[in-house]
Every structure is written in structure tokens, then in C-alpha cells.
Amino acid sequence: MTITLITGGNKGLGFETARALLGAGHTVYLGARDPGRGEAAAAALGARHLTLDVTDDTSVAAAAALIEEREGVLDVLVNNAGIAGSLSPPRDTRADDVLRVYETNVFGIVRMMHAFIPLLERSTAPVVVNVGSGMGSLAVTTDPERLESTLVGIGYPSSKTAVNMITSQYAKGLPRFRVNVVDPGYTATDLNGHRGIQSVAEGAAIIVGMATIGADGPTGSFVAASGPVAW
């Protein structure tokens, strides 16, 4: 049985990813910051609820201890939790605005990796999927043909660029792991006020695909459903 943990799993892409991986036979722990919403989402899917706030060291450590006690191993970690943060223009953006976004989108991944690497190391084929964005690509956001080039901000885009780099570094530092970052595309979720043009099923497809690769799969890559994404 493949043991999988998804952060931010009570709605949107995380919820849909959990649904698909459960269908693929995974045992899914659905991490959610709000216990009530997390329990309701897990019950609706048949997943296992895990109270988890990626911005809190104590919460992350407790989650790792619980999975160690129950399973003794983690095979797949999907770092999905993320926030959009302030949409203020660059000239009005404060350092605190950016820090708040980084606490979840970047430092949250580092906290999760630090706590869960020991459990992932016990897997025969450990997989990590970091949910990124085309907004984190310098190539995409400077391409006038792409929608992402018309969106201007500091916190969210730069946080996703940081996710690209830490993904690359974890992939190099953990050669037995498969560590990749994915761009789900412009998906209708709470993150963008449901303005996205894709369904959550369409957006989750690449997350699910990279969560189910084997030990011979790619690592250190940035991919979307359409193929590789330029860094």
C-alpha cells in the first residue's frame, strides 16, 4: 500500500488530488489546517484526516509523529498548501506581505521536508511533488504570449520561483528520491477567486501523474500537463 500525505487537502487541487490517488489505491492522509473542514473533507473522500498547519513547527512535528506511529513510512508527499497573499502592486508591497506568503508557500515546504525526510527515506521509492505555478517561471512571466506575463505582483510569483529552486536543490541532495515541481495551470480555485479556466480535475491531473511515478521517474523537473516548463 502506498502511503501518501497531501498538505492543504481539504479543498481545491488538494482535495481533487486526494480523490484521484485514493482511486489509484493509495492510503491518503489529508492534511488541513482547520480540523473541522479537514475531517469533513476526509470523511467525504474516505481519506484519513490529519490536522496540519505547515506554518507551525509543532503542528508539522506532531503530524510526522502520528504518521510514524500509524504507518512507519511515507511514500509520497504532495506539498500543495499555498496562499495567494496580498495582491497589492509592487510599489505598495511591504516586506511583511511577502513574508506571510513565504511562510506557507516556501518555508512550509522546508518544514515539511525536514520533518518527513526520515519517513520518506524508509520508502522503497520516495516521491515528493511540490505544487508550483507558471507564475514562478521567469521565462513564462516574460513571454508576452502568456497570460502570466500580464499579472504583476511580488509575493506569490517570487514564492513560486523559490519553490522551483528548492525543488532543484532537494532533488540533487536526495538522489534516491523523485522530487519535482508541477504547474497545474490556471485552475478555478479559492486561490484565484475561481477565475481560472480549468476545472480542478484538469489542474490536479499533473499532480496525480507526478505523484504516481516510479523509482525510475524524473527528478528535479518542472512540468505541466503539456510537458516541461521553462524555469
C-alpha positions in Angstrom: 0.0 0.0 0.0 1.3 3.5 -1.0 1.1 5.9 2.0 0.5 9.5 0.7 0.2 12.8 2.5 -1.3 15.9 0.9 -1.0 19.3 2.5 -3.9 21.8 2.1 -6.0 18.8 1.1 -9.5 19.9 2.3 -10.4 21.8 -0.9 -9.4 22.7 -4.4 -6.4 20.9 -6.0 -5.5 19.1 -2.8 -9.0 17.6 -2.4 -9.1 16.5 -6.1 -5.6 15.1 -5.9 -6.7 13.1 -2.8 -9.7 11.8 -4.7 -7.7 10.6 -7.6 -4.9 9.0 -5.5 -7.5 7.2 -3.4 -8.9 5.8 -6.6 -5.5 4.7 -7.6 -5.2 2.6 -4.4 -3.2 5.0 -2.2 -3.8 5.4 1.5 -4.2 9.1 1.7 -3.6 11.4 4.7 -5.4 14.6 4.0 -3.6 17.5 5.8 -5.7 20.5 6.7 -5.1 23.5 9.0 -8.8 23.6 10.1 -9.7 20.4 11.9 -13.4 20.7 11.2 -13.0 21.2 7.5 -10.3 18.6 7.3 -12.4 16.0 9.0 -15.4 16.7 6.8 -13.3 16.6 3.6 -11.6 13.3 4.6 -14.9 11.7 5.5 -16.4 12.7 2.2 -13.5 11.0 0.3 -12.7 8.1 2.6 -9.2 9.6 3.3 -7.5 9.9 6.7 -7.7 13.3 8.3 -4.5 14.9 9.7 -4.6 18.3 11.4 -1.6 20.1 9.9 -0.5 23.7 9.7 2.6 24.0 7.6 3.5 27.4 9.1 3.8 25.8 12.6 6.8 23.7 13.6 4.9 22.0 16.4 2.0 21.1 14.1 4.3 19.6 11.5 6.3 17.6 14.0 3.1 16.2 15.5 1.9 15.2 12.1 5.1 13.4 11.4 5.0 11.6 14.7 1.4 10.5 14.0 2.2 9.0 10.6 5.3 7.4 12.1 3.2 5.8 14.8 0.5 4.6 12.4 2.4 3.7 9.3 6.1 3.8 10.0 6.8 5.1 6.5 5.7 7.8 4.0 5.9 7.0 0.2 4.5 10.2 -1.3 4.5 13.8 -0.1 2.4 16.3 -2.0 3.3 19.9 -0.9 0.1 21.5 -2.1 -0.7 24.1 0.7 -0.4 27.6 -0.6 -1.8 31.1 -0.4 -2.0 34.0 -2.8 -1.3 36.7 -0.3 -1.7 40.4 -0.9 -2.5 41.5 -4.5 -1.1 44.9 -4.0 1.1 46.4 -6.8 4.8 46.2 -6.3 5.2 49.9 -5.2 2.8 49.2 -2.3 4.1 45.8 -1.3 5.6 45.6 2.2 8.1 43.0 3.4 5.5 41.6 5.9 3.2 41.0 2.9 5.8 38.9 1.2 6.9 37.1 4.5 3.3 35.9 5.1 3.2 34.3 1.6 6.7 32.7 2.1 5.7 31.2 5.5 3.2 28.9 3.7 4.5 28.6 0.1 8.2 28.3 0.8 9.1 27.8 4.4 6.1 25.4 4.7 7.7 23.1 2.2 11.1 23.3 4.1 9.3 22.5 7.4 7.6 19.5 5.8 10.7 18.2 4.2 12.8 18.5 7.3 10.1 16.6 9.3 9.2 13.9 6.8 12.5 13.1 5.1 13.2 10.4 7.7 9.9 8.7 6.9 10.3 9.1 3.2 13.8 7.5 3.4 12.1 4.3 4.6 10.1 4.1 1.4 11.4 1.9 -1.5 10.5 4.7 -3.9 10.1 8.1 -2.2 8.3 10.7 -4.2 7.8 14.5 -3.5 5.6 16.7 -5.6 5.8 20.4 -5.0 2.9 22.4 -6.4 4.3 25.4 -8.2 2.9 27.7 -10.8 3.7 29.2 -14.2 3.8 32.5 -12.2 7.1 31.2 -10.8 8.8 30.9 -14.2 10.9 33.8 -15.4 10.5 32.5 -18.9 6.7 32.3 -18.7 6.1 35.6 -16.9 8.2 37.5 -19.5 6.6 35.8 -22.5 4.0 38.3 -24.0 2.1 35.4 -25.4 1.3 34.0 -22.0 -1.4 35.2 -19.6 1.1 35.1 -16.7 3.1 38.0 -18.3 0.1 40.3 -17.7 -0.1 39.6 -13.9 2.2 41.7 -11.7 3.0 41.0 -8.1 5.8 40.4 -5.7 4.8 37.8 -3.0 3.1 34.9 -4.8 5.2 34.9 -8.0 8.5 35.1 -6.2 7.5 32.5 -3.7 6.8 30.1 -6.6 10.2 30.9 -8.1 11.7 30.0 -4.8 9.8 26.7 -4.8 11.5 25.9 -8.2 14.9 26.4 -6.7 14.3 24.4 -3.5 12.9 21.6 -5.6 16.0 21.5 -7.7 18.2 21.5 -4.6 16.3 18.8 -2.8 16.4 16.7 -5.9 20.2 17.0 -6.0 20.6 16.5 -2.3 18.3 13.4 -2.2 19.3 11.4 -5.2 17.2 8.3 -4.3 14.1 10.5 -4.1 12.0 11.7 -7.0 11.4 15.4 -6.3 9.6 17.5 -8.9 7.6 20.7 -9.1 4.4 21.0 -11.2 2.4 23.8 -12.8 -1.3 22.8 -12.6 -2.2 25.7 -14.8 -4.9 28.4 -14.3 -7.4 26.4 -12.3 -10.6 27.6 -10.8 -9.9 27.5 -7.0 -10.3 29.8 -4.0 -6.8 30.9 -4.6 -7.9 33.0 -7.6 -11.5 33.6 -6.8 -12.5 30.7 -9.1 -11.4 32.8 -12.1 -9.3 30.0 -13.5 -10.2 28.5 -16.8 -9.5 24.8 -15.9 -11.5 22.5 -13.6 -9.8 21.1 -10.5 -9.8 17.7 -12.2 -7.8 19.2 -15.1 -5.4 21.0 -12.8 -4.9 18.1 -10.5 -4.0 15.7 -13.3 -0.3 16.7 -13.5 0.0 16.5 -9.7 -1.5 13.0 -9.7 0.7 12.0 -12.6 3.9 13.0 -10.8 2.7 11.5 -7.5 2.5 8.1 -9.2 5.9 7.9 -10.9 8.2 5.0 -10.1 11.8 4.9 -8.9 12.9 5.3 -12.5 10.8 8.5 -13.0 12.2 12.0 -13.5 13.6 14.1 -10.7 14.5 17.8 -10.4 12.0 18.7 -13.2 9.4 21.4 -13.7 6.4 20.1 -15.6 2.8 20.9 -16.6 0.2 18.7 -18.3 1.6 19.9 -21.7 5.1 18.9 -20.9 8.3 20.6 -19.4 8.0 24.2 -18.2 10.9 26.6 -18.7 12.4 27.6 -15.4 
